[in-house]
């Protein structure tokens, strides 16, 4: 199937990890169709995710200020009209984008199939098998506009030059660089801090530099105090912009993260990513892009047979908040060493 569309608008407003997963899809599309243009409509703060891609214009918006409510969506529809796009790929499929589809009926739209039924079957225990990866679902939306492209052999950005501030921090620190992002949106997806301390202590004995990532004041303070104990552990939590964090991630040899946005950001940069999974599971389709299943270190389903209990980690039976504790620290350390 061929299409005359030369300028495609992609809409995905949130969250950070979901928007990051669109990046390899956009890259693969442009690799196959280099004469086409992509515009990405997303939250303003996520614009840096796309800065390394050519032929991509990011339309960063503040949905709580300029485009709030129904009147704001009318204004946003006018902005979309001014972009002169040929087709629109809705990679979000939420109420906001449904209203936009009504306001922009004249355009050719393709809409994300989230696979809700299969996900319900997975978390209910009706099925237990890998579902279609979300990155492939995103790609399917663009494919249905009449384009052929594959995610099988991705091309990643070269290491992005570091800002002077980051370069100065790393100047005296030895390679390889191991990134560790020990937090997630929910406690059920977060490896216990006392256990992550043991992992860091073991890895700090090798000739490498551990770089701790995190967001939020409380998390940042925990990581700062932890890093002070070691000469080769650095905390960058809360110190840099998203663009600078991506620069730094592009220089990592491996990233250890939860089922979280940091995992997806590192993966989109082509970094090896090891992820820890509690009540969620990579079968839901949210494993980091282009990472083998063996890089997903899972909670013990013999102890917690109802896993996955939810797609996002916000629902679980009593006691399942401790599922992450069933992942042995030495297993994590060995996995990181193997990845190096």
N, C-alpha and C positions, 0 to 999 in steps of 0.2 A: 504494500500500500504506500503510495506516494502522497506528499502534501506540498502545497504551495506556501505554507507558513514559513516565514524567514525569521520572525521575531516572536519568541515565546516568553510569556510571563509565567513564572512559577510563584505560587503563593504558599508560604509556610511561615506562620507567625511565631510559633513556639513548639516545644521548649528548646533549650540550648542543645540537648543531645539530638533531638529530632531534626532540628535545622542542620546540625553538623552532618547528619546522615544524608542530607540532600546533596552535600558538596561532591562526593565521589560520583553521584548520578549526573550532576551537571558537567563534571569533568569528562565523564565517559561519553556523554552526548556530544560535547564540543569536539572531542577527539574524532568522533565518527562524522560529525557535521560541522567542520571548522568555519564554514561561511555563514553560519547562522548566528543569531544573537540571542542571549538569554538575559532577561531581567528578573530579578528576585525581589519579591515583596515580602518583607519580614520586619521584625522589631528592630528598631534603630541600633540597639546594643549588640545585635548579632551580625551586623554588617562586616566586621573584620574577618569572619569565617571565609569570606569569598575573595579577599583582596588579592590572593595569589593566582586567581583564574582570569584568563584573558577573555575578551568578548562577553564579559558579565558585568551588568550594571545592577547595583543593589539599591533598591528603593527602601530605605530605612524609615519606618514610621513610628510615631508614639501614639499608640491606640488609646491611651488614657488622657491625652491632651487634645491633639489636633483632630483625631478621628474617633471620638468617643460617642457611643450610642448610635441610634438610627441616623440622626442628622450627620454624624461623623462618617458613617458608611456611604451616605450620598456624596459627601465631599471626596471620599476615597475613590468612589466609582468615577468621579470626574477626573481625578488624578490618573487613574488607569487609562481612561480614554485618551488623555494627553500623551501617553506613552506610545501610541500608535502600534500596538502589538497585533499580531495576526491570530493568536490563539492563547488560551489560558489553561495552565495545568494547576488544578487545585489539589495540593498535597496535604491539605489540612482537613477539609471536609467537616467543618464545624458550623455552628449557627451563623457566625459572622460571614463566612465564605458562601454559605447558602443564600444569605441576603444579597451579597454581591452578585451572585449568579442571576438573581431575579432583576437586579438593577442593570445588568449587562447582558441581557438576553441575546443581543445581536452578535455576540462573540461566540467563537467555537470553544467549548469547554471540555475538559476531561477531568474526571474526579476520582480521588483516591478511594479504593475499596480497602477498608481497614481490616477486613476479615474478622469482624466481631463474633460471628457464630463459631468459627474455629477456635478463637481465643476463649470463648465461654466453655467450649467443650474441653479445652486443654486444662483450664483451672478447675473445672468440675471433676476431672478425672475420667471423663468419657473417652478421651483419646490421650495418648502420650507419644507424640511424634513431632519432628521439626515442622513448623509452619513456614510458609513462604516468608523469606526475610523482608523486613520493611524496606530496605534499599531496593529490592526487586519490585516491591509494590509501588514505590515511588517511580522507578523506571517504567513500569507498566503504564502509568498515567501519561507519560510523555510518548511512549510507544504508540498508545492508542490515538495519538494525534497524527500518526502516519510516519513515524520514524523507527528505523531499525538501529539498534546499538546494543552492545553487550557490556556487562560489568566484569567479565571473566578475567581479562588481562589489564588491570587498571594501571594508569600512569599517575605517579604522585609528584607533588611539587619537590623541587630540590630543597635542601636545607635553606631556610630563610635567614638572611643576614641578621645577626643579633643587634639590638640597640646598644648604644655605648654603655648604658647602665648595667644591662645583663652581662655583656662581655666583660665588664670590669669585675663583676661578682664571680664569674666562672674562670677568670684569668689564672688563678692559682689552684684550681681544682682539677683533679685528674679525671680523664676519661677511662672507662665508659660512663655515661650518664644514665642513671636509673630514676625514672619518675615514679613517684608514689602519690596517689590521690586517695586517701583513706576514708573519705566521707561520701555520703549519698543523701538523697532527699528524705529517705525514711530509715529509721533505726534498723528495720528488718533487712535492709540492704547494706548495712554498714558493718564492717568487720570490727569486733570489739577493740577499743583503743589499747587495752593492755596487751592484746595479742599482736596488734600491729607494731607495738613497741618492740616486742621480741623479734619480729621479722626484721625490723630496721636494725636492731642490735646485731643480728646475725649477718646481715648484708653489709653493715658498716665495717666489718672485719676484712672485707676484700678491698682491693685497690680500685676503687670506683668512687663516684660521687652520687649521693642520693639527693634528689630534689623533691621537696614536698609541696604538693599543690592543694589548695583548699579555698573555700569561700566563707565569708561570714566572720565577724569579729571573734566569737568564741572559738571557732575552729582554728582561726589564724593564731590566736594566742597559744592554743595547745600545741600546734606545730612549731611555733617559734621556740617555746620552752623545750620541746623535744630535740630540736636541731642544735640547741646550745650545748647539748651533752657530747656532741661529736664534732670532730674537725672536718669530716667529709660528708656532713649532712647539712643541707641548706633548705630553709623554708622560704618559698616565694609567695605564700598565701597572702592575698590582699595587697601585694606590693606593686603589681604590674597590671597594665590594661589587658584586655582580652587579646588584642593584636600582639602584644609582647609575649604573652603566655604561649600563643601559637608559634611564635618565633622559637621560643625555648623548646617547646615540644618537638619541633622539627629536628632538633639536635639530639634527642633522646635515643638511646639504644634499645630501651624497653620501657613501657609504662605499666605499672601495676595499679589497677583501679577497681572500683566497685562497678556495679551495673549503673553507670552514671554518665553525665555529659562529658567528663574528662576523658573517659574511655573512648567515646566517639570522636572527640576532637583529636586525640592522638592517632586514632585509626585513620582519620581522613588525611593525616599528614604522612601516612605510609609507615608509621612506627609499629613495631611489634607490641601488641597489647595483651596483657594477662588480666582477666577479670574474675572477681570473686562474686559468687551468687548465693543469696540466702533463700528467701521465699519466692523469688522470681526465678526464671529459667531461660536459658538461651533458645529453647525450642519455641518461645513466643515470637521470635523473629527479630529481637532487639540486640542480638550479639553484635559487637563492633565489626565494622566492615572489613572483609578480606582477612579475617582471623580464623584459624582452624578451631574446631570445637575443643580440641585438647587444650587450648589456651583459656578455656572457661573452667575455672576451678569451682566445683559445685558442693553445696551442702549435702550431707549424707541422707539420701532418700530412704534408707533402711530405718533411720531414726525419725525422719520427717516425711512419711510416705505421701502426704497430700501436696507436696511441692510439685508444681507451682500453685500457690494459693491465690495469686493475683498477677496481673500483667505489670503493674507499677510498684508493687510492694506495699500498698496501703491497706491491704486486707489479709488477715491470717488468723488461724485458730490460736487459742491460748497456748503459750509455750513455744510457738514457732518463731517468736522474736529471737530465740536463741539458736536458730538454725545455722547462722554463720559460724557459730562457735565450733561446729563439727568439722570445719576445714582445718586440718593440722597446719601449724606454723611451718614445720619443716618441709611439708609438701609445697608450700608457697615459695620458700627460699630456694628449694631445688628447681622449681619451675622457672624462677627468675634467672638462676645461674645457667640453666639449660638454654634459655632464650638469648643469653649473652654469647 
